[in-house]
Amino acid sequence: MLSLSGHTAHHLLTITILLTGFVSPLVNAQHSDIWLVLDGNQTAVSPIDLETLSPAKVDWASGNLLFTGDFDDIGQGPTATDDPGFQSEPGTFNAGAILNFRAVEALQFWNGTAWGNTVADQERIQIVDALSSITSINTAGIISPEGAIDQIAGDGSVHQHVDFSIDNAAGSGAIASGAYRIELELYLTDGVGGPIVHSTSQPVSLVFNYQLTASEFASAINQLTQPQGVNVPIPGIMLFFFAGLLAIIAGFSRSFNPRDKELS
C-alpha cells in the first residue's frame, strides 16, 4: 500500500480537481465572470475561472471562449443584466490604465432550432459603459462599438460589470424569446481614449438568455459548443493549460521523496 505525505497528497488532489474540471461537460449554463490575464503585452482571457477553477465554454466554430448571461437579472430588471463581469488578479495590469471593450460582430439569434443573423422583429443588444455611453448591436451591425469598462485599481486588479440590455429598435416593446450572441474584444489604454498599452484580446462570445427555460438555453449553448455530428477539437489555449498541468505533475514526481511513502 502506498501512502503519500500530506503535502504531496494535497498537491495531487489539487491537480485531480483541475483535471476533473476539464473533462466535465462544458455546458454549465450558470454565468462566470471573464477573467483577464496578460499574454506578453496582449490582453487575454483566461480559459479557467481563476476563482472557481472551472473551465470556460468554447465556441467550436470560432474558437472563442464563451460566457453567458440572463436577461432576467433580479437586480437589473426583466430585459437587462450586468453579467458576465470582468475581473483580474492583483498585479495583472498597471494601476490607472483603462480596461475597454470593442464589439466586433453583428448580433446572432437562436430561434429554437438554429443560430442565424435574423431576428424576429428588430431586436438589439445595448451595452452601457462606465461613462454612460451606449453601444448598440443588431443583425445589421454595430453603432459606437467601443466603450470603457473600468480603471485598473491601485493593486493592478479590476472587478467591474457593465449593463447589457435587450429591446426592440421599433419601440414596440415586443422581444422574441431566444438566445442572443455577441462578440467583444478587450484591451487597455493609458487613460480614457488614450494610446493602447496592452493590445487587443482575441474575441470572446457572450450569449444571453431571454425567456428560455434552462433546458432550452442549454440546447442553444450546446449547438455552439458541442454541435451534433461535429468532432469538436480541444482548443489550443486548453492544450497549453494541460501542458502546464503535466509539467507540474512531472515536477512533483522528480521532487517526490521516497521517505514519504510506506510500503505494506
C-alpha positions in Angstrom: 0.0 0.0 0.0 1.4 3.4 -1.0 1.0 6.3 1.5 1.8 9.9 0.4 2.8 12.7 2.7 0.1 15.3 3.5 1.9 18.0 1.4 2.3 15.8 -1.7 -1.3 14.4 -1.4 -2.6 18.0 -1.2 -1.0 19.0 -4.5 -2.0 15.8 -6.2 -5.6 16.4 -5.1 -5.4 19.9 -6.5 -4.3 18.6 -9.9 -7.0 16.0 -9.8 -9.7 18.6 -9.2 -8.3 20.7 -12.1 -8.3 17.8 -14.5 -11.8 16.8 -13.4 -13.0 20.3 -14.3 -11.6 20.0 -17.8 -13.1 16.7 -18.6 -16.5 17.6 -17.3 -19.1 18.8 -19.8 -18.7 22.4 -20.9 -22.4 23.2 -21.0 -23.0 24.6 -17.5 -25.4 27.5 -18.0 -24.6 29.5 -14.9 -22.7 32.7 -15.6 -19.0 33.1 -14.9 -17.1 36.3 -15.0 -14.5 36.9 -17.6 -11.0 36.7 -16.0 -8.3 38.7 -17.7 -4.6 38.0 -17.9 -1.6 39.1 -19.9 -0.1 37.1 -22.7 3.2 39.0 -23.2 1.8 42.5 -23.9 -1.6 41.3 -25.2 -4.7 41.4 -23.2 -6.0 37.8 -22.9 -8.9 35.9 -21.4 -8.1 33.0 -19.0 -9.6 29.7 -20.1 -10.5 29.0 -16.5 -12.3 31.0 -13.9 -9.5 32.0 -11.5 -11.8 32.0 -8.6 -13.7 28.7 -9.0 -11.1 26.9 -11.3 -14.0 25.9 -13.6 -13.3 25.9 -17.4 -14.8 28.4 -19.8 -17.0 27.0 -22.5 -15.7 27.3 -26.1 -17.5 28.2 -29.2 -16.2 25.4 -31.5 -16.7 27.3 -34.9 -14.7 30.4 -33.9 -12.6 29.0 -31.1 -13.8 31.9 -28.9 -14.1 31.4 -25.2 -17.8 31.6 -24.4 -19.6 33.3 -21.4 -23.3 33.6 -20.6 -25.8 36.0 -19.0 -29.5 36.1 -18.5 -31.8 38.9 -19.4 -33.9 38.5 -16.3 -31.5 39.7 -13.7 -33.2 40.4 -10.4 -31.0 43.4 -9.9 -31.3 44.8 -13.4 -34.9 44.0 -14.4 -36.6 41.7 -16.9 -34.7 42.8 -20.0 -31.2 43.5 -18.6 -28.2 42.0 -16.8 -24.8 43.0 -15.6 -23.3 39.5 -16.1 -20.8 38.5 -17.1 -18.4 40.8 -15.3 -14.7 41.4 -15.9 -12.0 40.5 -13.3 -8.3 40.2 -12.9 -6.0 39.2 -10.1 -3.8 41.8 -8.3 -0.7 42.7 -10.2 -2.0 41.8 -13.6 -2.1 45.4 -15.0 -0.7 48.8 -14.3 -2.7 50.9 -11.9 -4.7 53.6 -13.6 -4.9 52.0 -17.0 -8.4 51.8 -18.6 -10.0 48.5 -19.5 -12.1 48.8 -22.7 -14.3 46.7 -24.9 -14.9 46.7 -28.6 -17.9 44.9 -30.2 -16.8 43.2 -33.3 -19.7 41.1 -34.8 -23.3 41.6 -35.7 -26.0 40.1 -33.4 -26.7 36.4 -33.8 -30.0 34.8 -32.7 -31.1 31.3 -31.7 -34.7 30.7 -32.8 -35.1 27.3 -31.0 -33.7 25.3 -34.0 -30.6 27.1 -35.3 -28.3 30.1 -34.9 -28.6 32.8 -37.6 -28.4 36.6 -38.2 -32.2 37.1 -38.5 -34.2 38.2 -35.5 -38.0 38.2 -35.1 -38.6 42.0 -35.0 -35.6 44.4 -34.8 -34.2 43.1 -31.5 -30.9 44.6 -30.5 -28.5 44.4 -27.5 -27.2 47.6 -26.0 -24.2 48.0 -23.6 -24.0 51.0 -21.3 -20.3 51.6 -20.4 -18.7 53.2 -17.4 -19.1 56.6 -18.9 -22.8 56.0 -19.8 -22.0 55.8 -23.5 -24.2 53.2 -25.4 -23.0 50.6 -27.8 -25.9 49.1 -29.9 -25.6 45.7 -31.6 -28.1 44.4 -34.1 -28.1 42.0 -37.0 -27.1 44.7 -39.5 -24.0 45.8 -37.5 -22.8 47.9 -34.6 -23.2 51.5 -33.5 -20.5 53.1 -31.3 -18.6 49.8 -30.9 -16.1 50.8 -28.2 -16.6 51.6 -24.6 -14.8 51.9 -21.2 -15.3 49.2 -18.5 -13.2 50.5 -15.6 -10.0 51.9 -14.4 -7.4 49.5 -13.1 -7.1 49.6 -9.3 -4.0 50.6 -7.4 -3.1 46.9 -6.8 -3.3 46.1 -10.5 -6.6 44.4 -10.4 -10.1 45.0 -11.8 -13.6 43.8 -11.0 -16.3 45.6 -12.8 -19.7 44.9 -14.5 -21.4 46.9 -17.3 -25.0 46.8 -18.2 -26.3 44.7 -21.1 -29.9 45.0 -22.2 -32.2 43.9 -24.9 -35.0 45.8 -26.6 -36.8 46.3 -29.9 -35.5 49.0 -32.1 -39.0 49.7 -33.4 -40.0 50.7 -29.9 -43.0 48.3 -29.8 -41.6 46.5 -26.7 -42.1 43.1 -28.2 -38.9 40.9 -27.8 -38.7 37.4 -29.1 -37.8 34.6 -26.7 -34.4 33.1 -27.6 -30.7 33.2 -27.1 -28.7 36.2 -28.4 -24.9 36.2 -29.1 -22.4 39.0 -29.5 -18.6 39.2 -29.6 -16.3 41.5 -27.7 -12.6 42.2 -27.8 -10.8 43.7 -24.7 -7.9 46.0 -24.5 -6.2 48.5 -22.1 -5.4 52.2 -22.7 -3.4 54.8 -20.9 -6.4 56.9 -19.8 -9.8 57.2 -21.4 -9.3 57.3 -25.1 -5.6 57.3 -24.7 -3.0 55.1 -26.5 -3.3 51.3 -26.2 -0.9 49.9 -23.6 -2.0 46.2 -23.8 -3.0 45.1 -27.2 -6.5 43.7 -28.1 -7.5 40.3 -27.0 -8.9 37.5 -29.2 -12.7 37.9 -29.3 -14.9 36.3 -26.7 -18.5 35.2 -27.3 -21.3 36.4 -24.9 -24.6 34.5 -25.1 -27.6 35.9 -23.3 -30.8 34.1 -22.4 -34.2 35.8 -22.9 -37.2 33.9 -21.5 -35.9 30.4 -22.4 -36.1 27.6 -19.9 -32.8 26.2 -18.6 -33.0 23.2 -20.9 -33.9 25.4 -23.9 -31.0 27.7 -23.3 -28.7 24.6 -22.7 -29.7 23.4 -26.2 -28.7 26.8 -27.7 -25.3 26.7 -25.9 -24.8 23.0 -26.9 -25.2 23.9 -30.5 -22.3 26.3 -30.2 -20.1 24.2 -28.0 -21.0 20.6 -28.9 -22.9 20.6 -32.2 -24.4 17.3 -33.3 -22.3 15.4 -35.9 -19.2 17.5 -35.3 -16.0 16.3 -33.7 -15.1 19.2 -31.5 -11.3 19.7 -31.2 -9.7 20.8 -27.9 -8.8 24.5 -28.4 -5.1 25.4 -28.4 -5.5 27.5 -25.2 -6.8 24.5 -23.4 -3.8 22.4 -24.7 -1.4 24.9 -23.2 -3.2 24.6 -19.9 -3.0 20.8 -20.0 0.7 21.1 -20.8 1.2 23.3 -17.7 -0.6 20.7 -15.5 1.6 17.9 -16.9 4.7 20.0 -16.1 3.5 20.4 -12.5 2.9 16.7 -12.2 6.4 15.9 -13.6 7.9 18.4 -11.1 6.1 16.6 -8.2 7.4 13.3 -9.5 11.0 14.5 -9.6 10.8 16.1 -6.1 9.0 13.1 -4.5 11.0 11.9 -1.5 11.0 8.1 -1.1 10.8 8.6 2.6 7.3 10.0 2.1 5.9 6.6 1.2 5.4 3.5 3.2 5.0 0.0 1.7 2.9 -2.6 3.5 
